[in-house]
Structure formats: structure tokens, C-alpha cells
Amino acid sequence: MEKGEWTKSPAGLVAAFEAALPGPPALSRPMFGYPAGFVNGHLFMSLFQDFMVLRLPDGPRAELLAMEGAHVFEPMAGRPMKEYVAVPPALVSDPAALEPWVAQALAYA
């Protein structure tokens, strides 16, 4: 998929990202036109089209990937980003359940 084919994230997903993004030292800045969270210059969470992505260490990453609707983040076919997981929509829609995952991503970064 070429960048020109990428679609904007839905407003509800952007709102969920903004609500989940921790305060300082985490910073929000765009990456490839999508909101992204960085700490100390390292990406730990972002949006991509219609899903949220978290960067996680091995154990938590495997646990999240075991959830229905989660998958390895692959922004372009055949180019997976192994530390990044697309968060299941059910988790994104539950701020209390999402918060510990975001905290783990922040700590890992």
C-alpha cells in the first residue's frame, strides 16, 4: 500500500488516542500524517488508518497478540514491524482496560 492510499483515522479513534496518551514526558507529534506518541525520541504508540498501535516487549506483546482482533503491525504488505501490535478495537473502546497497555508501551520505550 502506498502512502497516497492511506486513509485518515476516524475521529473517534483520534479521540481515544488523545485520551490514552499519557502526559509529559510523553509527547504527541504526527508521523506519516497520523497522531503518534513519543518519549525520549522513541515511538511507543500511534494511530495508523483505522487502528491504534502499541510498541511492547516480548511478553506483553505475545499477550496482546493472543487477544481477538490484535495483529502484528504491518504498514505495508510484507513489512511487519515486529515490536508493534495493532490494538483490538474492543480494547481501544475501553479506556480503563487500555491504560495499562499504554503504560507498558511507555515504559518499554
C-alpha angles and dihedrals in degrees: 000000000000122000090250088063095055116110128217118260115257115260092245091055091048089051091050090050092050091048092048097045109105120229125252135001082037114080132195120222133151122265118187087345095304129106111261135182120224134181122189088350094305125119113235104160138011147152124250119184106306101350143065120236129207129190109222140171120252102273099045090039091057090047092052092044088056090063119097111261096021121118141164109278109253110173091180126027111269093012107096120178099220100204094048127085129192104231117235112253091237090060094046090054092053108068094187092053093043096051098074091050091051089048090054091049091050092049091048093052 
